[in-house]
C-alpha cells in the first residue's frame, strides 16, 4: 500500500485490528473444537457418565453420535489441510 492509502485507511485501523483479533479467536476456537484428542477425551467422559448412571443409553447414543461425527469432521479437515 502506498502512503496515501495508509493515511486514508488510518481511521479504520481499530476496526481492522478488531477484525483480525476476532478471526484469531474463531480460528483458535475451531482448532480446540476439532482437536481429535479433546473429542476422544469427551468420549471417554461420556462412557464414564453412562457407567456411573449419570446418563441413560438414549442420551449416551445421541451424544456419542454427535462426538463421532465431530471426530470424523476433524479428521476430514486435517486431511484437507494436509492437501493444501
C-alpha positions in Angstrom: 0.0 0.0 0.0 1.1 3.5 -0.7 1.4 6.3 1.8 -1.9 7.9 0.7 -3.7 4.6 1.1 -2.3 4.2 4.6 -3.3 7.7 5.6 -6.8 7.3 4.2 -7.3 3.9 6.0 -5.9 5.1 9.3 -9.3 5.9 10.8 -10.4 2.3 10.1 -7.3 0.8 11.9 -9.2 -0.1 15.1 -11.9 -1.9 13.1 -9.3 -3.8 11.0 -7.5 -4.7 14.2 -10.6 -5.9 15.9 -11.5 -7.9 12.8 -8.0 -9.6 13.0 -8.4 -10.4 16.7 -11.9 -11.9 16.0 -10.5 -14.1 13.2 -7.8 -15.3 15.5 -10.3 -16.1 18.3 -12.5 -18.0 15.9 -9.6 -19.9 14.5 -8.4 -21.0 17.9 -11.9 -22.0 19.0 -12.3 -24.1 15.8 -8.9 -25.7 16.5 -9.9 -26.7 20.0 -13.4 -27.8 18.9 -11.9 -30.1 16.2 -9.0 -31.4 18.2 -9.2 -35.2 18.0 -7.6 -35.6 21.4 -10.2 -33.4 23.0 -13.0 -35.2 21.3 -11.7 -38.6 22.4 -11.4 -37.3 26.0 -15.1 -36.2 25.8 -16.0 -39.7 24.5 -14.2 -41.3 27.5 -16.0 -39.0 29.8 -19.3 -39.9 28.1 -18.6 -43.6 28.7 -17.9 -42.8 32.4 -21.2 -40.9 32.7 -23.0 -43.9 31.2 -21.3 -46.4 33.5 -21.9 -44.3 36.6 -25.6 -43.9 35.7 -25.4 -40.1 35.2 -26.9 -40.5 31.8 -29.1 -43.2 30.2 -28.5 -45.2 27.0 -30.6 -42.9 24.8 -28.7 -39.7 25.9 -25.4 -41.6 25.5 -26.3 -42.7 22.0 -27.2 -39.1 20.9 -24.1 -37.5 22.4 -21.8 -40.3 21.1 -23.2 -39.9 17.6 -22.5 -36.1 17.8 -19.0 -36.6 19.1 -18.2 -39.3 16.5 -19.5 -37.0 13.7 -17.3 -34.2 15.1 -14.3 -36.6 15.2 -14.9 -37.5 11.6 -15.2 -33.8 10.6 -11.9 -33.2 12.4 -10.1 -35.9 10.5 -11.6 -34.7 7.2 -10.4 -31.1 8.0 -6.9 -32.4 8.8 -6.8 -34.3 5.5 -8.0 -31.3 3.6 -5.4 -29.0 5.3 -2.7 -31.5 4.5 -3.7 -31.5 0.8 -3.2 -27.7 0.6 
